[in-house]
Amino acid sequence: DYGYGFKTTDDKLYLTSNDGRNVGSGDSNPAFMKNVISDVSDFSIGLGKVIVLLNDGTVKCAGDNRSGSCGTGSSSSYVNTFETCVDSNDNNMSNVKTVCAGQYNTFILKNDGTVWGAGFYNFKTLTGYSSDQSKFVQIKLNDGNNLTGIQYLKLSQMGMGVFAIDGDGNGYIWGSDRYRTPGTDGVDCGVIVIPHDSDPIVYASLNNGYNGYFEGSFFGGSPYSCLIRESGKVYKFGGWHGGTLNAPAVTEITELRPGADNLGVGKEVVEIEDNDRGLYFRINDGTVYFLGQAPRGEAGGLFYNSQQNTPVQLASLT
C-alpha cells in the first residue's frame, strides 16, 4: 500500500511511495520511480519502509520508523534517508543472508543461522523482549535460548507473523495469532515448533492477518497460511480471524489436497505467495492458480469481488 520498487541488473534500487515521500530519498514527489540507492544485493519493502543489503555486506533501512522498526537506533518517527542498521551493542549488522521488512518490524537472517529483529515487541514478534527495540536483537526460543540453525525466513505481509525453517526442515512460527497459529487458538505466541515429521518443510507463506481485526469485513486478508513439505504436499492453517468469510479458522495443520482443490491430479505446488486478498500457487508445470477474493483485479480479470473457495487458474500465466 505504501510503495513499489525494483532492482536493476546493475544493482540500483528504484522506489516510489504513495504516502507523499520517495522512501529513502527525502523527495516529496511520489509520482515517479527514483534511484534511491546503488550497490544493492537484496532488498525488502514493508509498509512505508525498505531495508536493503548492500554488496559490501552493510544493511541499511529507511522509511516509517515507528517503534524503532528501522533498527538504526534512531528515535525519529521517519528515517528520510538510508541509515545503517545496528545491533544492541551499536555494531553494524553483518554476515547477513536475508532481510525482511514488515510494518512495525524488520527482521534479518544471518549466515550463521541466527535471526534478529527490531521494532514493535507486542504480539510477541520480538520473542524474549518486553519493550520496543530500535536496534536489532537476537530472537529467542521460549526457553530463553537463542533461535539458531535457521536457513529460511518469511514475514507475513504486515510483518506481525514470522515463519522460519531450519536445516533439518523443522518450522518455527511466532507473532500475532490473528493467523490462528497451530495449537494456540487466538493467543499471541512465542516460538512454536512445527516438526518435520519425516517430511521436511521447504517453504511457507503466512496470511496477512492484520485485517482480521475487522471480522466480517470484505477485505479480510488471505484465506490461509500454507507450508510446503519436501514431498510436495501442501498444508494449511490459520484462516480468517474469527472464522469469517467462508474460510473457518484452522488451528491444526491440515493437508490442502491439490486434486480436491481444483489444481489437477499430479500437479505439484512449488511456491505460494500472499497478496493480502488471496493466495497464488505456482505449479511445477509453470501454471499459476489463485484462491481468495479479487476486488481489484487480483485474479487477472477472471472474476471480481466474489470469494473463490477453490483455486482458479490464471489462464494468461504459464
Disulfide bonds with the S-S distance in Angstrom:
none
